[in-house]
Amino acid sequence: MAMGFGLRSRASLVAHDLLIKARPPKGRPPDVVVKDNTGQTVVDEYWNDHILHSRRFVTAKESERYLRKRNSEYPMFLELMDLYGDHTGEVVLDYGCGPGDDVTGLLLWSKAQKVIGMDVSGKALNYLRHRLALHEIDPSRVELIRITDASGRIPLPDSSIDWIQCGGVLHHTTHPQEIVSEFKRIMKPGAQGRLMLYNRDSVTYHLWIAYAQLIVNNALPGLTVDQAFTKSTDGPDCPVSDAWRPQQVLDMISGAGLTGAFRGGYVSTFELDWWRTYSGDATRDQRLADEHRQFVSDVVLNEKGLPTWHGNLAGIGGVYTIEKPT
């Protein structure tokens, strides 16, 4: 699993398909530790076979260049997720780190004492081992742990984490409530984090899926909008991929005993293209259900030209704060 969705994957297909024989990296890569791996599930198997970017970087410079390019494809992504802030002396968990874009960024730029990357995909974690060795990251600053979707249990001690990063993951899991409850257990009192889940109040859901895909393109006949969303984000065979209403996420956060807030949905460059192409016709097309036409009609572009709905950014990347009470 990894932060990101099918939009990100499609944007990087050219890079994915290049076959490059990388020279051996400098330094000793961090070990991949198998913990709590009680059995492979269909979710584990899917994400082991579908890594967001599976080519190995050749140099540290190439790795960093890719990371900066990826971040630029999602306006307000860094700001809403508070990525790569000052974590001096802190232990940071990236839950569902995939091949490690954010683990790499955190180790390079946040001054974290230690970053733990955790994922169901052993293959993705091995790509990350190679990448971190290119950057000559001190192995004492990083731990990579393979887990399983069979349960939401997190193999870390109570009150051991200062900051949790979990981007683009919970909407792919079987036990999201249990995972968020585990976040509370492992967070230190006063610790914070940022979650990203696919946002139902988004251009992707109401305009691209409900209108462009189902009506204009007739791409997925016979499917509901929710079913079409699942088929269209991270591959047609992705076992779990849901668009969450913000209140659903906030209820899950409070149900775990954490405080939380919705920060808005960061927008992909794809969504900006879709907005320019389809929004005018969608508001007038009577074939589009009232819920979706009303959403499109109510969207307002902010001073940066980004779509907002009811005061929040209306992109696919719904971002939430979490904090453990002191």
Buried (B, 14 or more C-beta within 10 A) or exposed (E): BBBBBBBBBEBBEEEEEEEEEBEEBEEEBBEBBEEBBEEEBEBBBBBBEBBBBBBBBBEBEBBBEBBEEBBEBBBBBBEBBBBBBEBEEBBBBBBBBBBBBBBBBBBBBBBBBBBBBBBBBBBBBBBBBBBBBBBEBEBEBBBBBBBBBBBBBBBBEEEBBBBBBBBBBBBBBBBBBBBBBBBBBBBBEEBBBBBBBBBBBBBBBBBBBBBBBBBBEEBBEEBEBBEBBBBBBBBEEBBBBBBBBBEBBBEBBEEBEBEBEBBBBBBBEBBBEBBEBBBEBBBEBEEBBEEBBEBBEEBEEEEEEBBBBEEBBBBBBBBBBBBBEE
